[in-house]
């Protein structure tokens, strides 16, 4: 299996003329996008499984790829980027010119847990032990 071809590179490739290697990578990206879209469309159980582990799955036409439907798998855990000065300080200290989003802990604490709720509903008399 070849190197993963990110969406950003596919958009760039779609907007300009490419050499043979670039065309092959774009073709592979499109095939991969179509395969994952087909897999998601035909496997409702897969979408349900991903939903159970708190991932949302959707298919959206991507404007930068001439409307090519792209499967988006997104975590339901809320994240945020800190202020720019903090990002700059962190990337300077780490020596890596990248920053990962942070998890919003308050939002995570408030997330509903359907699995836990369903179990509590099954317990006779609403018995809950801490």
DSSP file (Angstrom, degrees, kcal/mol; ACC not computed):
  #  RESIDUE AA STRUCTURE BP1 BP2  ACC     N-H-->O    O-->H-N    N-H-->O    O-->H-N    TCO  KAPPA ALPHA  PHI   PSI    X-CA   Y-CA   Z-CA
    1    1 A X              0   0    0      0, 0.0     3,-0.1     0, 0.0     0, 0.0   0.000 360.0 360.0 360.0 137.3    0.0    0.0    0.0
    2    2 A X        -     0   0    0      1,-0.2     2,-0.1     3,-0.0     3,-0.1  -0.069 360.0 -65.7 -80.6-178.3    1.3    3.4   -0.9
    3    3 A X        -     0   0    0      1,-0.1    -1,-0.2     2,-0.0     2,-0.2  -0.371  58.8-100.8 -67.4 144.9    1.7    6.6    1.1
    4    4 A X        -     0   0    0     -3,-0.1     2,-0.7    -2,-0.1    -1,-0.1  -0.474  29.9-144.7 -68.9 138.4   -1.6    8.3    2.2
    5    5 A X        -     0   0    0     -2,-0.2    -1,-0.1    20,-0.1     5,-0.1  -0.908  19.1-138.4-108.8 104.5   -2.5   11.2    0.0
    6    6 A X     >  -     0   0    0     -2,-0.7     4,-2.0     1,-0.1     3,-0.3  -0.151  18.0-114.6 -66.0 157.8   -4.1   13.9    2.2
    7    7 A X  H  > S+     0   0    0      1,-0.2     4,-2.6     2,-0.2     5,-0.2   0.892 115.0  58.3 -56.7 -43.0   -7.2   15.9    1.1
    8    8 A X  H  > S+     0   0    0      1,-0.2     4,-2.0     2,-0.2    -1,-0.2   0.899 108.2  45.4 -58.1 -41.6   -5.2   19.1    1.0
    9    9 A X  H  > S+     0   0    0     -3,-0.3     4,-2.6     2,-0.2    -1,-0.2   0.873 110.8  53.5 -69.6 -36.2   -2.8   17.6   -1.5
   10   10 A X  H  X S+     0   0    0     -4,-2.0     4,-2.3     2,-0.2    -2,-0.2   0.898 108.2  50.4 -64.6 -39.1   -5.6   16.2   -3.6
   11   11 A X  H  X S+     0   0    0     -4,-2.6     4,-1.2     2,-0.2    -2,-0.2   0.928 111.7  47.5 -63.2 -44.9   -7.2   19.7   -3.7
   12   12 A X  H  X S+     0   0    0     -4,-2.0     4,-0.5     1,-0.2     3,-0.4   0.918 113.0  48.6 -61.8 -42.7   -3.9   21.2   -4.9
   13   13 A X  H >< S+     0   0    0     -4,-2.6     3,-0.8     1,-0.2    -1,-0.2   0.862 108.7  53.8 -65.6 -35.5   -3.5   18.4   -7.5
   14   14 A X  H 3< S+     0   0    0     -4,-2.3    -1,-0.2     1,-0.2    -2,-0.2   0.769 108.1  51.1 -69.7 -25.5   -7.1   18.9   -8.7
   15   15 A X  H 3< S+     0   0    0     -4,-1.2     2,-0.3    -3,-0.4    -1,-0.2   0.481 113.2  38.1 -95.1  -2.7   -6.5   22.6   -9.3
   16   16 A X  S << S-     0   0    0     -3,-0.8     2,-0.1    -4,-0.5     0, 0.0  -0.949  90.8 -87.4-142.9 163.7   -3.3   22.4  -11.4
   17   17 A X        -     0   0    0     -2,-0.3     2,-0.3     1,-0.0    -2,-0.1  -0.449  48.0-155.1 -69.6 144.6   -1.7   20.4  -14.1
   18   18 A X        -     0   0    0     -2,-0.1     2,-0.1    -4,-0.1    -1,-0.0  -0.836  14.1-120.5-122.6 155.7    0.3   17.4  -12.7
   19   19 A X     >  -     0   0    0     -2,-0.3     4,-2.2     1,-0.1     5,-0.2  -0.301  51.3 -87.0 -78.5 178.5    3.1   15.2  -13.8
   20   20 A X  H  > S+     0   0    0      1,-0.2     4,-2.3     2,-0.2     5,-0.2   0.886 129.0  51.2 -57.8 -42.7    2.5   11.5  -14.2
   21   21 A X  H  > S+     0   0    0      1,-0.2     4,-2.3     2,-0.2    -1,-0.2   0.917 110.1  49.5 -63.3 -43.3    3.3   10.8  -10.5
   22   22 A X  H  > S+     0   0    0      1,-0.2     4,-2.3     2,-0.2    -1,-0.2   0.881 110.6  50.2 -63.5 -38.9    0.9   13.5   -9.3
   23   23 A X  H  X S+     0   0    0     -4,-2.2     4,-2.6     2,-0.2    -1,-0.2   0.902 110.1  50.4 -66.3 -41.1   -1.9   12.1  -11.6
   24   24 A X  H  X S+     0   0    0     -4,-2.3     4,-2.3     2,-0.2    -2,-0.2   0.902 111.5  48.0 -63.7 -40.9   -1.3    8.6  -10.2
   25   25 A X  H  X S+     0   0    0     -4,-2.3     4,-2.2     2,-0.2    -2,-0.2   0.901 112.7  48.4 -66.4 -40.6   -1.5    9.9   -6.6
   26   26 A X  H  X S+     0   0    0     -4,-2.3     4,-2.4     2,-0.2    -2,-0.2   0.912 110.9  51.1 -65.3 -41.8   -4.7   11.8   -7.4
   27   27 A X  H  X S+     0   0    0     -4,-2.6     4,-2.4     1,-0.2    -2,-0.2   0.920 110.7  48.5 -60.5 -44.2   -6.2    8.8   -9.1
   28   28 A X  H  X S+     0   0    0     -4,-2.3     4,-2.7     2,-0.2    -1,-0.2   0.887 109.6  52.8 -64.6 -38.8   -5.4    6.6   -6.1
   29   29 A X  H  X S+     0   0    0     -4,-2.2     4,-2.6     2,-0.2    -2,-0.2   0.931 110.4  47.4 -60.3 -45.9   -6.9    9.2   -3.7
   30   30 A X  H  X S+     0   0    0     -4,-2.4     4,-2.3     2,-0.2    -2,-0.2   0.907 112.2  49.2 -64.5 -42.2  -10.2    9.2   -5.7
   31   31 A X  H  X S+     0   0    0     -4,-2.4     4,-2.5     2,-0.2    -1,-0.2   0.934 112.2  48.9 -61.7 -45.5  -10.3    5.4   -5.8
   32   32 A X  H  X S+     0   0    0     -4,-2.7     4,-2.5     1,-0.2     5,-0.2   0.913 110.9  50.3 -60.4 -43.0   -9.7    5.3   -2.0
   33   33 A X  H  X S+     0   0    0     -4,-2.6     4,-2.0     1,-0.2    -1,-0.2   0.900 112.2  47.2 -62.5 -40.8  -12.5    7.9   -1.5
   34   34 A X  H  X S+     0   0    0     -4,-2.3     4,-2.4     2,-0.2    -1,-0.2   0.883 111.5  50.7 -69.3 -38.2  -14.9    6.0   -3.6
   35   35 A X  H  X S+     0   0    0     -4,-2.5     4,-2.7     2,-0.2    -2,-0.2   0.934 112.2  45.7 -65.2 -46.5  -14.1    2.7   -1.8
   36   36 A X  H  X S+     0   0    0     -4,-2.5     4,-2.5     2,-0.2     5,-0.2   0.888 112.7  51.8 -66.3 -36.5  -14.6    4.1    1.7
   37   37 A X  H  X S+     0   0    0     -4,-2.0     4,-2.4    -5,-0.2    -1,-0.2   0.927 112.0  46.2 -62.9 -43.9  -17.8    5.8    0.5
   38   38 A X  H  X S+     0   0    0     -4,-2.4     4,-2.1     2,-0.2    -2,-0.2   0.910 111.8  51.4 -64.3 -42.9  -19.1    2.5   -0.8
   39   39 A X  H  X S+     0   0    0     -4,-2.7     4,-1.2     1,-0.2    -2,-0.2   0.924 112.8  44.9 -60.3 -46.1  -18.0    0.6    2.3
   40   40 A X  H  < S+     0   0    0     -4,-2.5     3,-0.3     1,-0.2     7,-0.3   0.909 113.1  51.0 -65.0 -42.5  -19.9    3.1    4.6
   41   41 A X  H  < S+     0   0    0     -4,-2.4    -1,-0.2     1,-0.2    -2,-0.2   0.848 117.1  39.1 -64.8 -34.7  -23.0    3.1    2.3
   42   42 A X  H  < S+     0   0    0     -4,-2.1     2,-0.6     1,-0.2    -1,-0.2   0.570 109.4  62.8 -93.4 -10.3  -23.2   -0.7    2.3
   43   43 A X    >X  +     0   0    0     -4,-1.2     4,-1.5    -3,-0.3     3,-0.8  -0.694  48.7 165.9-120.9  79.1  -22.3   -1.3    5.9
   44   44 A X  H 3> S+     0   0    0     -2,-0.6     4,-2.2     1,-0.3    -1,-0.2   0.826  80.1  61.6 -61.7 -28.9  -24.8    0.2    8.3
   45   45 A X  H 3> S+     0   0    0      2,-0.2     4,-2.5     1,-0.2    -1,-0.3   0.854 100.2  53.4 -64.4 -34.4  -23.3   -1.8   11.1
   46   46 A X  H <> S+     0   0    0     -3,-0.8     4,-2.6     2,-0.2    -1,-0.2   0.919 108.8  48.0 -67.0 -43.7  -20.0   -0.1   10.6
   47   47 A X  H  X S+     0   0    0     -4,-1.5     4,-2.1    -7,-0.3    -2,-0.2   0.910 113.2  48.9 -62.3 -41.7  -21.6    3.3   10.9
   48   48 A X  H  X S+     0   0    0     -4,-2.2     4,-2.1     2,-0.2    -2,-0.2   0.895 110.1  51.0 -63.8 -41.2  -23.4    2.1   14.1
   49   49 A X  H  X S+     0   0    0     -4,-2.5     4,-1.2     2,-0.2    -2,-0.2   0.925 110.9  47.8 -62.6 -45.4  -20.2    0.7   15.5
   50   50 A X  H  <>S+     0   0    0     -4,-2.6     5,-2.2     1,-0.2     3,-0.3   0.881 110.0  53.3 -63.4 -37.2  -18.4    4.0   14.9
   51   51 A X  H ><5S+     0   0    0     -4,-2.1     3,-1.7     3,-0.2    -1,-0.2   0.881 103.4  57.5 -64.2 -37.6  -21.3    5.8   16.5
   52   52 A X  H 3<5S+     0   0    0     -4,-2.1    -1,-0.2     1,-0.3    -2,-0.2   0.818 107.5  46.9 -63.7 -30.6  -21.1    3.6   19.6
   53   53 A X  T 3<5S-     0   0    0     -4,-1.2    -1,-0.3    -3,-0.3    -2,-0.2   0.108 128.7 -99.9 -99.2  21.9  -17.5    4.7   20.1
   54   54 A X  T < 5S+     0   0    0     -3,-1.7    22,-2.2     1,-0.2     2,-0.4   0.871  77.2 134.1  67.6  45.1  -18.5    8.3   19.6
   55   55 A X  E   < -A   75   0A   0     -5,-2.2     2,-0.4    20,-0.2    20,-0.2  -0.992  44.7-144.1-120.5 131.1  -17.6    9.0   16.0
   56   56 A X  E     -A   74   0A   0     18,-3.4    18,-2.8    -2,-0.4     2,-0.4  -0.752  14.4-158.8 -89.9 140.3  -19.9   10.7   13.7
   57   57 A X  E     +A   73   0A   0     -2,-0.4     2,-0.3    16,-0.2    16,-0.2  -0.979  20.7 155.2-123.0 128.6  -19.9    9.6   10.0
   58   58 A X  E     -A   72   0A   0     14,-2.2    14,-3.6    -2,-0.4     2,-0.5  -0.977  34.3-135.5-145.4 159.3  -21.1   11.6    7.1
   59   59 A X  E     +A   71   0A   0     -2,-0.3     2,-0.4    12,-0.2    12,-0.2  -0.982  29.5 176.1-117.4 124.7  -20.5   11.9    3.4
   60   60 A X  E     -A   70   0A   0     10,-2.5    10,-2.8    -2,-0.5     2,-0.3  -0.984  34.1-116.2-131.7 136.8  -20.1   15.4    2.0
   61   61 A X  E     -A   69   0A   0     -2,-0.4     2,-0.6     8,-0.3     8,-0.2  -0.549  32.9-136.7 -68.3 133.4  -19.3   16.7   -1.4
   62   62 A X  E > > -A   68   0A   0      6,-2.1     5,-2.2    -2,-0.3     3,-1.5  -0.830   7.6-155.6 -98.3 118.3  -16.0   18.5   -1.2
   63   63 A X  G > 5S+     0   0    0     -2,-0.6     3,-1.1     1,-0.3    -1,-0.1   0.829  93.5  56.8 -62.9 -31.7  -16.0   21.8   -3.2
   64   64 A X  G 3 5S+     0   0    0      1,-0.3    -1,-0.3     2,-0.1   -50,-0.1   0.604 107.1  50.3 -75.0 -10.1  -12.2   21.7   -3.6
   65   65 A X  G X 5S-     0   0    0     -3,-1.5     3,-1.4     3,-0.1    -1,-0.3  -0.109 125.6 -95.6-117.6  33.9  -12.5   18.4   -5.3
   66   66 A X  T < 5S-     0   0    0     -3,-1.1    -3,-0.2     1,-0.3    -2,-0.1   0.838  84.1 -52.1  56.6  36.8  -15.2   19.3   -7.8
   67   67 A X  T 3 <S+     0   0    0     -5,-2.2    -1,-0.3     1,-0.2    -4,-0.2   0.566  85.3 165.8  81.4   8.3  -17.9   17.9   -5.6
   68   68 A X  E <   -A   62   0A   0     -3,-1.4    -6,-2.1    -6,-0.6     2,-0.3  -0.393  44.3-114.7 -56.3 125.4  -16.3   14.5   -5.0
   69   69 A X  E     -A   61   0A   0     -8,-0.2     2,-0.4    -2,-0.1    -8,-0.3  -0.497  36.7-167.8 -67.0 128.3  -18.1   12.9   -2.1
   70   70 A X  E     -A   60   0A   0    -10,-2.8   -10,-2.5    -2,-0.3     2,-0.4  -0.970  19.5-127.6-120.9 131.2  -15.7   12.5    0.8
   71   71 A X  E     -A   59   0A   0     -2,-0.4     2,-0.5   -12,-0.2   -12,-0.2  -0.642  23.2-159.8 -78.0 129.4  -16.4   10.4    3.9
   72   72 A X  E     -A   58   0A   0    -14,-3.6   -14,-2.2    -2,-0.4     2,-0.6  -0.958   8.3-171.7-114.0 120.8  -15.9   12.5    7.1
   73   73 A X  E     -A   57   0A   0     -2,-0.5     2,-0.4   -16,-0.2   -16,-0.2  -0.961  16.8-180.0-112.7 117.3  -15.3   10.5   10.3
   74   74 A X  E     -A   56   0A   0    -18,-2.8   -18,-3.4    -2,-0.6     2,-0.1  -0.955  27.7-121.6-128.9 134.7  -15.3   13.0   13.2
   75   75 A X  E     -A   55   0A   0     -2,-0.4   -20,-0.2   -20,-0.2   -21,-0.1  -0.418  12.1-144.8 -67.4 144.9  -14.9   12.5   17.0
   76   76 A X  S    S+     0   0    0    -22,-2.2     2,-0.6    -2,-0.1    -1,-0.1   0.406  70.4 107.8 -90.4   1.6  -17.7   13.8   19.1
   77   77 A X  S    S-     0   0    0    -23,-0.3    -2,-0.1     1,-0.1     2,-0.1  -0.711  77.0-121.6 -81.2 120.5  -15.3   14.8   21.8
   78   78 A X        +     0   0    0     -2,-0.6    26,-2.6    26,-0.2     2,-0.3  -0.364  36.3 179.3 -67.2 137.9  -15.2   18.7   21.7
   79   79 A X  E     -B  103   0B   0     24,-0.3     2,-0.3    -2,-0.1    24,-0.2  -0.847   7.6-171.5-130.8 168.0  -11.7   20.2   21.1
   80   80 A X  E     -B  102   0B   0     22,-2.2    22,-3.0    -2,-0.3     2,-0.4  -0.980  24.2-119.0-153.8 162.2  -10.4   23.7   20.8
   81   81 A X        -     0   0    0     -2,-0.3     3,-0.1    20,-0.2    20,-0.1  -0.903  32.1-129.9-102.6 135.0   -7.2   25.6   19.9
   82   82 A X        -     0   0    0     -2,-0.4     5,-0.1     1,-0.2    -1,-0.0  -0.204  47.6 -63.3 -73.2 174.6   -5.6   27.8   22.6
   83   83 A X    >>  -     0   0    0      1,-0.1     4,-1.8     3,-0.1     3,-0.8  -0.203  52.3-108.6 -58.3 150.9   -4.7   31.4   21.9
   84   84 A X  H 3> S+     0   0    0      1,-0.2     4,-2.9     2,-0.2     5,-0.2   0.848 115.6  57.5 -51.9 -43.3   -2.0   32.0   19.3
   85   85 A X  H 3> S+     0   0    0      1,-0.2     4,-2.2     2,-0.2    -1,-0.2   0.889 107.8  48.3 -59.4 -36.6    0.7   33.1   21.8
   86   86 A X  H <> S+     0   0    0     -3,-0.8     4,-2.5     2,-0.2    -1,-0.2   0.903 111.7  49.2 -68.1 -41.0    0.4   29.8   23.6
   87   87 A X  H  X S+     0   0    0     -4,-1.8     4,-2.7     2,-0.2     5,-0.2   0.931 111.3  49.9 -62.0 -45.4    0.6   27.8   20.4
   88   88 A X  H  X S+     0   0    0     -4,-2.9     4,-2.0     1,-0.2    -2,-0.2   0.910 112.2  47.4 -60.3 -43.6    3.7   29.8   19.3
   89   89 A X  H  X S+     0   0    0     -4,-2.2     4,-2.3    -5,-0.2    -1,-0.2   0.913 113.0  48.6 -65.1 -42.6    5.3   29.1   22.7
   90   90 A X  H  X S+     0   0    0     -4,-2.5     4,-2.3     1,-0.2     6,-0.3   0.909 112.8  46.4 -65.9 -42.4    4.5   25.4   22.6
   91   91 A X  H  X S+     0   0    0     -4,-2.7     4,-1.8     2,-0.2     5,-0.5   0.850 112.1  51.9 -70.4 -31.7    5.8   24.9   19.0
   92   92 A X  H  < S+     0   0    0     -4,-2.0    -2,-0.2    -5,-0.2    -1,-0.2   0.917 112.6  45.2 -67.7 -42.3    9.0   26.9   19.9
   93   93 A X  H  < S+     0   0    0     -4,-2.3    -2,-0.2     1,-0.2    -1,-0.2   0.896 117.9  42.7 -67.0 -40.4    9.6   24.7   22.9
   94   94 A X  H  < S-     0   0    0     -4,-2.3    -1,-0.2     2,-0.2    -2,-0.2   0.777  97.6-136.1 -78.9 -25.6    8.9   21.4   21.1
   95   95 A X     <  +     0   0    0     -4,-1.8     2,-0.5     1,-0.3    -3,-0.1   0.557  68.8 116.4  79.7   6.6   10.8   22.4   17.9
   96   96 A X        -     0   0    0     -5,-0.5     2,-1.7    -6,-0.3    -1,-0.3  -0.942  65.3-140.8-112.5 127.2    7.9   21.0   15.9
   97   97 A X  S    S+     0   0    0     -2,-0.5     2,-0.3    -3,-0.1    -6,-0.1  -0.259  75.2  81.3 -83.3  51.5    5.9   23.4   13.7
   98   98 A X        -     0   0    0     -2,-1.7     2,-0.4   -11,-0.1    -2,-0.2  -0.986  56.5-160.4-150.5 154.7    2.6   21.8   14.5
   99   99 A X        -     0   0    0     -2,-0.3     2,-0.3    -8,-0.0   -12,-0.0  -0.997  11.7-142.9-141.4 135.7    0.0   21.9   17.3
  100  100 A X        -     0   0    0     -2,-0.4    -2,-0.0     1,-0.1     0, 0.0  -0.736  31.4-104.3 -96.2 144.6   -2.7   19.4   18.2
  101  101 A X        -     0   0    0     -2,-0.3     2,-0.3   -20,-0.1   -20,-0.2  -0.225  34.3-122.2 -63.0 157.3   -6.1   20.6   19.5
  102  102 A X  E     -B   80   0B   0    -22,-3.0   -22,-2.2     1,-0.0     2,-0.4  -0.748  21.8-111.6-102.0 150.5   -6.9   20.3   23.1
  103  103 A X  E     -B   79   0B   0     -2,-0.3     2,-1.2   -24,-0.2   -24,-0.3  -0.656  23.2-127.8 -82.1 134.5   -9.8   18.4   24.6
  104  104 A X     >  -     0   0    0    -26,-2.6     4,-2.0    -2,-0.4   -26,-0.2  -0.716  25.6-170.0 -81.5  96.5  -12.5   20.5   26.3
  105  105 A X  H  > S+     0   0    0     -2,-1.2     4,-2.3     1,-0.2    -1,-0.2   0.853  81.3  53.5 -62.8 -38.5  -12.6   18.7   29.6
  106  106 A X  H  > S+     0   0    0      1,-0.2     4,-1.2     2,-0.2    -1,-0.2   0.916 110.2  47.8 -63.4 -41.5  -15.8   20.5   30.9
  107  107 A X  H  4 S+     0   0    0      1,-0.2     4,-0.5     2,-0.2    -2,-0.2   0.874 110.5  52.4 -66.4 -36.4  -17.6   19.6   27.7
  108  108 A X  H >< S+     0   0    0     -4,-2.0     3,-1.2     1,-0.2    -2,-0.2   0.910 106.2  53.3 -65.4 -41.4  -16.5   15.9   28.1
  109  109 A X  H 3< S+     0   0    0     -4,-2.3    -1,-0.2     1,-0.3    -2,-0.2   0.815 111.4  47.1 -61.9 -29.3  -17.7   15.8   31.6
  110  110 A X  T 3< S+     0   0    0     -4,-1.2    -1,-0.3    -5,-0.2    -2,-0.2   0.462  83.7 120.4 -92.2  -3.1  -21.1   17.0   30.4
  111  111 A X    <   -     0   0    0     -3,-1.2     2,-0.1    -4,-0.5    -3,-0.0  -0.395  67.6-118.6 -64.4 134.2  -21.3   14.5   27.5
  112  112 A X        -     0   0    0     -2,-0.1     2,-0.5     1,-0.1    -1,-0.1  -0.424  17.2-148.1 -69.1 149.6  -24.3   12.2   27.7
  113  113 A X     >  -     0   0    0      1,-0.1     4,-2.6    -2,-0.1     5,-0.2  -0.827  14.5-177.4-120.9  90.6  -23.6    8.5   27.9
  114  114 A X  H  > S+     0   0    0     -2,-0.5     4,-2.6     1,-0.2     5,-0.2   0.843  83.1  54.5 -58.5 -35.5  -26.4    6.6   26.2
  115  115 A X  H  > S+     0   0    0      2,-0.2     4,-2.0     1,-0.2    -1,-0.2   0.946 111.6  43.2 -63.5 -48.6  -24.9    3.2   27.1
  116  116 A X  H  > S+     0   0    0      1,-0.2     4,-2.4     2,-0.2    -2,-0.2   0.909 114.0  52.0 -62.5 -42.5  -24.8    4.1   30.8
  117  117 A X  H  X S+     0   0    0     -4,-2.6     4,-1.8     1,-0.2    -2,-0.2   0.906 108.7  50.3 -61.6 -42.4  -28.2    5.6   30.6
  118  118 A X  H  X S+     0   0    0     -4,-2.6     4,-1.1     2,-0.2    -1,-0.2   0.891 110.3  49.6 -64.3 -40.1  -29.7    2.4   29.0
  119  119 A X  H >X S+     0   0    0     -4,-2.0     4,-0.9     1,-0.2     3,-0.6   0.923 109.3  51.8 -63.8 -44.6  -28.1    0.2   31.7
  120  120 A X  H 3< S+     0   0    0     -4,-2.4     3,-0.5     1,-0.2    -1,-0.2   0.855 106.6  54.4 -61.5 -34.2  -29.5    2.4   34.4
  121  121 A X  H 3< S+     0   0    0     -4,-1.8    -1,-0.2     1,-0.2    -2,-0.2   0.789 106.0  53.2 -67.7 -27.9  -33.0    2.1   32.8
  122  122 A X  H << S+     0   0    0     -4,-1.1     2,-0.5    -3,-0.6    -1,-0.2   0.651  84.8  98.3 -82.9 -16.4  -32.7   -1.7   32.9
  123  123 A X  S >< S-     0   0    0     -4,-0.9     3,-1.8    -3,-0.5     4,-0.0  -0.622  84.6-115.2 -76.6 122.3  -31.9   -1.8   36.6
  124  124 A X  G >  S+     0   0    0     -2,-0.5     3,-1.2     1,-0.3    -1,-0.1  -0.289  94.7   6.6 -60.0 135.8  -35.2   -2.7   38.5
  125  125 A X  G 3  S-     0   0    0      1,-0.2    -1,-0.3    -4,-0.1     3,-0.1   0.559 117.1 -85.2  71.5   7.9  -36.4    0.2   40.8
  126  126 A X  G <   -     0   0    0     -3,-1.8    -1,-0.2     1,-0.2     2,-0.2   0.770  67.3-179.4  66.5  25.0  -33.7    2.5   39.5
  127  127 A X    <   +     0   0    0     -3,-1.2     2,-0.4    -4,-0.0    -1,-0.2  -0.417   1.9 178.4 -63.0 123.1  -31.2    1.2   42.0
  128  128 A X        -     0   0    0     -2,-0.2     2,-0.5    -3,-0.1    -1,-0.0  -0.995  11.3-167.2-130.6 127.2  -27.9    3.0   41.6
  129  129 A X              0   0    0     -2,-0.4    -2,-0.0     1,-0.1     0, 0.0  -0.958 360.0 360.0-115.4 130.2  -24.9    2.4   43.8
  130  130 A X              0   0    0     -2,-0.5    -1,-0.1     0, 0.0    -2,-0.0   0.460 360.0 360.0 -83.7 360.0  -22.0    4.8   43.7
